[in-house]
Amino acid sequence: MNRPVALIPPARVRRTSGISDKMAMFLFGLFLILFALVCLFPFWLMVINSFSSTRSLAVNGYSIWPDEFTLESYRFLLQGKQMFTSYGITIAVTAIGTVIGLVVTALFAYVLAHPKNRYGGFLSFMTYVPMVFGSGLVGFYLLVVQWLHLKDTLWALVLPYVMNPFFAFILVSFYRSLPYELNESANIDGAGEWTIFFKIIRPISTPVIATISLFYALQYWNDWWLSLLFIDNSDMYPLQLLLRQLMSQMQLTSLNHGNVLTLPPAEGVKLATVCLTIGPIILVYPMVQKYFVKGLTLGSVKG
């Protein structure tokens, strides 16, 4: 004879499941908080030690809270015009380069993705080849300096990054996921390709376009290589090149004094420079965060 099976009341099952879910969410949230603190700790050290005195940095090194709070590093950086000039150049290059690069890349990707473009395969191949095989530094320098005559101009910092093949292929993948019936219905109403792109395709492409614009802004803001190659006029140095030269001068000063193991006297100046250079670009993230998440997840769900 079979024994009766004891059944757990549904209310008890729901109560146990709810407690376990809350515990799992609590542990997961605690892990995320701890992970965020670990990631933010280096930034905290950089910011807080930029307000530390040179003597405190030389004696105690980096600390969670400075023994001597001072603004001497920021006064040293802001006493001249070079920092403000470099800020203006970097902001101008980032703004102009992001707008032009985004427009050129979006239009070119739309041409590559258009199903009626008979040269789409050839253009895709010619876009892919430069991404794998570069022209070399000598040819690149001669093109910009001797042929285009862009040395010591802002265009030497903008034009080389206007067309990014990787960003173009991201846009091509998104455009091809859109139904072509949108183009056909617009053509029936008498719309041309320019009208279709700017009135129909561009508005529904806002997430991926915002993502690409963030990538372009970061590329232009963090670049120092182009300015090192093509800018000799110190009045046109962008922020990143100014920071690089400052750090090189601090290392050279330490080596000339023959004491490499101790911190250089102007270590706080380098930290303050980093804080000043990363400030504006951090403000871009909150504005494009919602579009950035959508742009990364586009195409992940079908149907």
C-alpha positions as CSV (number, residue, x, y, z in Angstrom):
1,M,0.0,0.0,0.0
2,N,1.4,3.4,-1.0
3,R,2.0,5.9,1.7
4,P,0.4,9.4,1.2
5,V,2.8,12.0,-0.1
6,A,3.0,15.1,2.1
7,L,2.3,18.2,0.1
8,I,3.9,21.6,1.0
9,P,1.2,24.3,1.2
10,P,1.4,26.8,-1.7
11,A,1.7,29.8,0.7
12,R,4.8,28.3,2.3
13,V,6.3,27.6,-1.1
14,R,5.7,31.2,-2.1
15,R,7.1,32.5,1.2
16,T,10.3,30.4,0.9
17,S,10.8,31.5,-2.7
18,G,10.3,35.1,-1.9
19,I,12.9,35.0,0.9
20,S,15.4,33.3,-1.3
21,D,14.9,35.8,-4.1
22,K,15.3,38.7,-1.7
23,M,18.5,37.2,-0.3
24,A,19.9,36.6,-3.8
25,M,19.1,40.2,-4.8
26,F,20.7,41.5,-1.6
27,L,23.9,39.5,-2.2
28,F,24.0,40.6,-5.9
29,G,23.6,44.2,-4.9
30,L,26.2,44.0,-2.3
31,F,28.6,42.5,-4.8
32,L,28.0,45.3,-7.3
33,I,28.5,47.9,-4.6
34,L,31.9,46.3,-3.6
35,F,32.9,46.0,-7.2
36,A,32.0,49.6,-7.9
37,L,34.1,50.7,-4.9
38,V,37.1,48.7,-6.1
39,C,36.8,50.4,-9.5
40,L,36.4,53.9,-8.1
41,F,39.3,53.5,-5.6
42,P,42.1,54.5,-8.1
43,F,40.1,57.5,-9.2
44,W,39.6,58.5,-5.6
45,L,43.4,58.3,-5.0
46,M,44.1,60.4,-8.1
47,V,41.6,63.1,-7.2
48,I,42.3,63.3,-3.5
49,N,46.1,63.3,-3.9
50,S,46.0,66.1,-6.4
51,F,45.1,68.3,-3.5
52,S,48.1,67.0,-1.4
53,S,51.2,69.0,-1.0
54,T,54.5,68.0,-2.7
55,R,56.2,67.3,0.6
56,S,53.4,65.0,1.7
57,L,53.5,63.1,-1.6
58,A,57.3,62.8,-1.4
59,V,57.3,61.6,2.2
60,N,54.1,59.5,2.5
61,G,53.3,58.7,-1.1
62,Y,49.7,58.2,-2.1
63,S,47.2,58.2,0.7
64,I,43.4,57.9,1.1
65,W,43.3,61.3,2.7
66,P,46.0,64.0,2.3
67,D,47.9,65.1,5.4
68,E,48.4,68.6,4.0
69,F,45.5,69.9,1.9
70,T,46.6,72.5,-0.7
71,L,45.7,73.9,-4.1
72,E,49.2,74.6,-5.2
73,S,49.1,72.1,-8.1
74,Y,46.0,73.7,-9.6
75,R,47.4,77.2,-9.1
76,F,50.5,76.1,-10.9
77,L,48.5,74.7,-13.9
78,L,46.0,77.6,-14.1
79,Q,48.5,80.5,-13.7
80,G,49.3,80.6,-17.5
81,K,47.3,80.5,-20.7
82,Q,48.5,77.1,-22.0
83,M,46.0,75.0,-20.1
84,F,43.0,77.2,-21.2
85,T,44.4,77.3,-24.8
86,S,44.8,73.5,-24.9
87,Y,41.3,73.1,-23.5
88,G,39.8,75.2,-26.3
89,I,41.7,73.3,-29.0
90,T,40.7,69.9,-27.6
91,I,37.1,70.9,-27.3
92,A,37.1,72.3,-30.8
93,V,38.7,69.3,-32.3
94,T,36.4,66.9,-30.4
95,A,33.2,68.8,-31.4
96,I,34.1,69.3,-35.1
97,G,35.6,65.9,-35.5
98,T,32.7,64.1,-33.9
99,V,30.1,65.9,-36.0
100,I,31.9,65.5,-39.3
101,G,33.0,61.9,-38.6
102,L,29.5,61.0,-37.6
103,V,27.9,62.5,-40.7
104,V,30.4,61.0,-43.1
105,T,30.3,57.6,-41.5
106,A,26.6,57.4,-41.3
107,L,26.1,58.4,-44.9
108,F,28.8,56.1,-46.1
109,A,27.4,53.2,-44.1
110,Y,23.9,53.9,-45.5
111,V,25.3,53.6,-49.1
112,L,27.1,50.3,-48.2
113,A,23.9,48.8,-46.7
114,H,21.6,49.9,-49.5
115,P,20.3,46.8,-51.3
116,K,20.1,48.6,-54.7
117,N,23.7,49.7,-54.6
118,R,25.5,47.6,-57.3
119,Y,28.9,48.6,-56.0
120,G,28.2,47.7,-52.4
121,G,30.5,44.7,-52.4
122,F,33.4,46.6,-53.9
123,L,33.0,49.5,-51.5
124,S,32.9,47.1,-48.6
125,F,36.1,45.4,-49.7
126,M,37.8,48.8,-50.2
127,T,36.7,49.8,-46.7
128,Y,37.8,46.5,-45.1
129,V,41.3,46.5,-46.7
130,P,42.6,49.8,-45.0
131,M,41.3,48.4,-41.7
132,V,43.7,45.4,-42.0
133,F,46.6,46.9,-44.0
134,G,47.8,50.4,-43.2
135,S,49.7,52.7,-45.5
136,G,52.6,53.1,-43.1
137,L,53.8,56.1,-41.1
138,V,55.9,57.6,-43.8
139,G,53.2,57.6,-46.4
140,F,50.7,58.9,-43.9
141,Y,53.0,61.8,-42.9
142,L,53.7,62.8,-46.5
143,L,50.0,62.8,-47.3
144,V,49.1,65.1,-44.5
145,V,52.1,67.4,-44.6
146,Q,53.3,67.7,-48.2
147,W,50.2,66.9,-50.2
148,L,47.4,68.3,-48.1
149,H,49.5,71.0,-46.3
150,L,47.7,70.6,-43.0
151,K,50.7,70.9,-40.7
152,D,50.1,73.0,-37.6
153,T,46.3,73.2,-38.4
154,L,43.3,71.9,-36.6
155,W,42.4,69.9,-39.7
156,A,45.4,67.7,-39.2
157,L,43.8,66.6,-35.9
158,V,40.4,66.1,-37.4
159,L,40.5,64.7,-40.9
160,P,42.6,61.5,-40.3
161,Y,39.9,60.1,-38.0
162,V,36.8,61.2,-40.0
163,M,36.2,57.8,-41.5
164,N,36.5,54.8,-39.2
165,P,35.8,51.5,-41.0
166,F,34.9,49.7,-37.8
167,F,32.2,52.3,-36.9
168,A,31.0,52.1,-40.5
169,F,30.5,48.4,-40.3
170,I,28.5,48.8,-37.0
171,L,26.2,51.2,-38.8
172,V,25.9,48.9,-41.8
173,S,24.8,46.0,-39.6
174,F,22.1,48.2,-38.1
175,Y,20.9,49.6,-41.4
176,R,20.5,46.1,-42.8
177,S,18.3,45.1,-39.9
178,L,15.8,47.7,-40.9
179,P,12.9,46.6,-43.1
180,Y,13.4,47.9,-46.7
181,E,9.6,48.5,-46.9
182,L,10.3,51.8,-45.2
183,N,12.3,52.9,-48.2
184,E,9.8,51.6,-50.7
185,S,6.8,53.3,-49.0
186,A,8.7,56.6,-48.9
187,N,9.6,56.2,-52.6
188,I,6.0,55.7,-53.5
189,D,5.2,59.0,-51.7
190,G,7.9,60.7,-53.8
191,A,10.7,61.0,-51.3
192,G,14.3,60.8,-52.5
193,E,17.3,59.1,-50.9
194,W,18.3,62.2,-48.9
195,T,14.8,62.7,-47.6
196,I,14.6,59.0,-46.7
197,F,17.8,59.1,-44.8
198,F,17.3,62.3,-42.8
199,K,13.6,62.0,-42.2
200,I,13.1,58.3,-41.7
201,I,16.4,56.4,-41.2
202,R,18.2,58.8,-39.0
203,P,15.4,59.2,-36.4
204,I,15.0,55.5,-35.9
205,S,18.8,55.1,-35.8
206,T,19.3,57.4,-32.8
207,P,20.6,54.7,-30.4
208,V,23.3,53.4,-32.6
209,I,24.2,56.9,-33.8
210,A,24.6,58.1,-30.2
211,T,26.8,55.2,-29.5
212,I,29.0,55.9,-32.5
213,S,29.2,59.6,-31.5
214,L,30.4,58.6,-28.1
215,F,33.1,56.5,-29.7
216,Y,34.2,59.3,-31.9
217,A,34.2,61.8,-29.0
218,L,36.4,59.5,-26.9
219,Q,38.7,59.0,-29.9
220,Y,39.3,62.7,-30.5
221,W,39.5,63.7,-26.9
222,N,42.1,61.1,-25.9
223,D,44.2,61.3,-29.0
224,W,47.8,62.7,-28.7
225,W,49.4,60.8,-31.6
226,L,48.3,63.2,-34.4
227,S,49.3,66.3,-32.5
228,L,52.7,64.7,-31.8
229,L,53.2,64.1,-35.6
230,F,51.7,67.3,-37.1
231,I,51.8,70.0,-34.5
232,D,55.0,71.9,-33.8
233,N,53.5,75.1,-32.6
234,S,53.2,74.9,-28.8
235,D,50.2,77.3,-28.8
236,M,48.2,74.6,-30.6
237,Y,49.0,71.7,-28.3
238,P,45.8,69.8,-27.2
239,L,45.3,68.6,-23.7
240,Q,46.6,65.1,-24.1
241,L,49.9,66.2,-25.7
242,L,50.3,68.8,-23.0
243,L,49.8,66.1,-20.4
244,R,52.3,63.8,-22.1
245,Q,55.0,66.4,-22.3
246,L,54.4,67.4,-18.7
247,M,54.8,63.8,-17.5
248,S,58.0,63.4,-19.6
249,Q,59.4,66.6,-18.1
250,M,58.7,65.3,-14.6
251,Q,60.4,62.0,-15.3
252,L,63.4,63.8,-16.8
253,T,63.6,66.0,-13.7
254,S,63.7,63.0,-11.5
255,L,66.4,61.3,-13.5
256,N,68.6,64.5,-13.6
257,H,68.4,64.6,-9.8
258,G,69.6,61.0,-9.6
259,N,66.8,59.9,-7.3
260,V,64.4,57.7,-9.3
261,L,62.9,55.9,-6.3
262,T,61.3,58.9,-4.7
263,L,58.4,60.9,-6.2
264,P,59.3,63.9,-8.2
265,P,58.5,67.3,-6.6
266,A,55.7,68.0,-9.1
267,E,53.8,64.7,-8.8
268,G,50.8,66.6,-7.6
269,V,50.9,68.6,-10.8
270,K,50.6,65.5,-12.9
271,L,47.6,64.3,-10.9
272,A,45.9,67.6,-11.1
273,T,46.5,67.7,-14.9
274,V,44.8,64.3,-15.2
275,C,41.8,65.5,-13.2
276,L,41.4,68.6,-15.4
277,T,41.7,66.6,-18.6
278,I,39.2,63.9,-17.8
279,G,36.5,66.2,-16.3
280,P,34.6,67.3,-19.4
281,I,34.5,64.0,-21.2
282,I,33.0,62.3,-18.1
283,L,30.0,64.6,-18.4
284,V,29.2,63.1,-21.9
285,Y,28.4,59.7,-20.5
286,P,25.2,60.6,-18.6
287,M,23.8,62.3,-21.7
288,V,24.2,59.3,-24.0
289,Q,24.0,56.5,-21.4
290,K,20.4,55.4,-22.3
291,Y,21.3,55.4,-26.0
292,F,24.6,53.7,-25.4
293,V,22.9,50.7,-23.7
294,K,20.3,50.5,-26.5
295,G,23.0,50.7,-29.2
296,L,24.9,47.8,-27.7
297,T,21.8,45.5,-27.5
298,L,20.4,46.3,-30.9
299,G,19.9,43.1,-32.9
300,S,20.2,40.8,-29.9
301,V,16.5,39.9,-29.9
302,K,14.8,38.8,-33.1
303,G,11.1,38.6,-33.9
